[in-house]
């Protein structure tokens, strides 16, 4: 029997409920029911509605439903923002590609509990060097807060401004996925027995982590306002710039680069459970960044918007400065196969890839791919016995493709 106060608790109904009906009025404490006045317990004291064979007829007439006067929806009336079509009518689609993103995302079901972390516990406590533990812990410290910011940005600042439901539906899935990512980092922290309060507070007390988070917060707060009006060109430009930051820089570049230190450990056979979870997250982030970039490009096209190239270049350079500080904090000393210079150089290379998809000029001309193994390492290309463990491939033939 469903417990409506606590739906997760199954409640069985005692047999006595079906055998005994309690009296409508309980006797006072210390009083025998037999001593009560018969008048108190008589049926005449209880008002019972009279029964009748005639149907109950309402005094008021039945409501009259007015005929539909609204015209059918034309898909061409839809817009990403500032649209006047019916937000509650999904189809016909104007943006079938957005629906495809949603369908693909729903092939990617997973939870952190699917991955075995036994080896990670041993690796962390017995194999990692001090500088590797420092790197691992601070990657988690940065990511724990980052995915919550990503969730708030899409769920609170972006999704409500979309005026085509096929866009909103994918973004609703994205909010869910950001929650799964946050659970993943929490699961790693709990599994390894790390001090949760200390790890979660690092973004507040470590300047190099705080700097990146603060940049994100400033972009989010600029569009998370009740009085924002996207029919105003200045407001619209600011919204698109903020969305571009989250799609191109935050998720498309910082996240991608943010997983790399863990993949560097995985290449050496260390922390493989954490890395496998990050591979799943990477698959989600591929869609998040790609979708966000496509939405930004669509808004610019529909609204005939022209972003200031100087503002765009400043955005990338500001992100680079924050990444340099973060890399030097994360890797004050190199670990085997990975160092701060490689981390920053890879940021520049990936930033150029994202900028091209956004139709921006490359912010870092000539940047080289210093980690050619990264795309392959980030991919999930393995098969497991279905009857022993969850199949780790998201979908048949799924491939990581940012371009």
Rosetta blueprint (number, residue, H / E / L):
1 X L
2 X E
3 X L
4 X L
5 X L
6 X L
7 X L
8 X L
9 X L
10 X E
11 X L
12 X L
13 X L
14 X L
15 X L
16 X H
17 X H
18 X H
19 X H
20 X L
21 X L
22 X L
23 X L
24 X L
25 X L
26 X L
27 X L
28 X L
29 X L
30 X L
31 X L
32 X L
33 X H
34 X H
35 X H
36 X L
37 X L
38 X H
39 X H
40 X H
41 X H
42 X L
43 X H
44 X H
45 X H
46 X L
47 X L
48 X L
49 X L
50 X L
51 X L
52 X L
53 X L
54 X L
55 X L
56 X L
57 X L
58 X L
59 X L
60 X L
61 X L
62 X L
63 X L
64 X L
65 X L
66 X L
67 X L
68 X L
69 X L
70 X L
71 X L
72 X L
73 X L
74 X L
75 X H
76 X H
77 X H
78 X L
79 X L
80 X L
81 X L
82 X L
83 X L
84 X L
85 X L
86 X L
87 X L
88 X L
89 X L
90 X L
91 X L
92 X L
93 X L
94 X L
95 X L
96 X H
97 X H
98 X H
99 X H
100 X H
101 X H
102 X H
103 X H
104 X H
105 X H
106 X L
107 X L
108 X L
109 X L
110 X L
111 X L
112 X H
113 X H
114 X H
115 X L
116 X L
117 X L
118 X H
119 X H
120 X H
121 X H
122 X H
123 X H
124 X H
125 X H
126 X H
127 X H
128 X L
129 X L
130 X H
131 X H
132 X H
133 X H
134 X H
135 X H
136 X H
137 X H
138 X H
139 X H
140 X H
141 X H
142 X H
143 X H
144 X H
145 X H
146 X H
147 X H
148 X H
149 X H
150 X H
151 X H
152 X H
153 X H
154 X H
155 X H
156 X H
157 X H
158 X H
159 X H
160 X H
161 X H
162 X L
163 X L
164 X L
165 X H
166 X H
167 X H
168 X H
169 X H
170 X H
171 X H
172 X H
173 X H
174 X H
175 X H
176 X H
177 X H
178 X H
179 X H
180 X H
181 X H
182 X H
183 X H
184 X H
185 X H
186 X H
187 X H
188 X H
189 X H
190 X H
191 X H
192 X H
193 X L
194 X L
195 X L
196 X H
197 X H
198 X H
199 X H
200 X H
201 X L
202 X H
203 X H
204 X H
205 X H
206 X L
207 X H
208 X H
209 X H
210 X H
211 X H
212 X H
213 X H
214 X H
215 X H
216 X H
217 X H
218 X H
219 X H
220 X H
221 X H
222 X H
223 X H
224 X L
225 X L
226 X L
227 X L
228 X L
229 X L
230 X L
231 X L
232 X L
233 X H
234 X H
235 X H
236 X H
237 X H
238 X H
239 X H
240 X H
241 X H
242 X H
243 X H
244 X H
245 X H
246 X H
247 X H
248 X H
249 X H
250 X H
251 X H
252 X H
253 X H
254 X H
255 X H
256 X H
257 X H
258 X H
259 X H
260 X H
261 X H
262 X H
263 X H
264 X H
265 X H
266 X H
267 X H
268 X L
269 X L
270 X L
271 X L
272 X H
273 X H
274 X H
275 X H
276 X H
277 X H
278 X H
279 X H
280 X H
281 X H
282 X H
283 X H
284 X H
285 X H
286 X H
287 X H
288 X H
289 X H
290 X H
291 X H
292 X H
293 X H
294 X H
295 X H
296 X H
297 X H
298 X H
299 X H
300 X H
301 X H
302 X H
303 X L
304 X L
305 X L
306 X L
307 X L
308 X L
309 X H
310 X H
311 X H
312 X H
313 X H
314 X H
315 X H
316 X H
317 X H
318 X H
319 X H
320 X H
321 X H
322 X H
323 X H
324 X H
325 X H
326 X H
327 X H
328 X H
329 X H
330 X H
331 X L
332 X L
333 X L
334 X L
335 X E
336 X L
337 X L
338 X E
339 X L
340 X H
341 X H
342 X H
343 X H
344 X H
345 X H
346 X H
347 X H
348 X H
349 X H
350 X H
351 X H
352 X H
353 X H
354 X H
355 X H
356 X H
357 X H
358 X L
359 X L
360 X L
361 X L
362 X L
363 X L
364 X L
365 X L
366 X L
367 X L
368 X L
369 X L
370 X L
371 X L
372 X L
373 X L
374 X H
375 X H
376 X H
377 X H
378 X H
379 X L
380 X L
381 X L
382 X L
383 X L
384 X L
385 X L
386 X L
387 X L
388 X L
389 X L
390 X L
391 X L
392 X L
393 X L
394 X L
395 X L
396 X L
397 X L
398 X L
399 X L
400 X L
401 X L
402 X L
403 X L
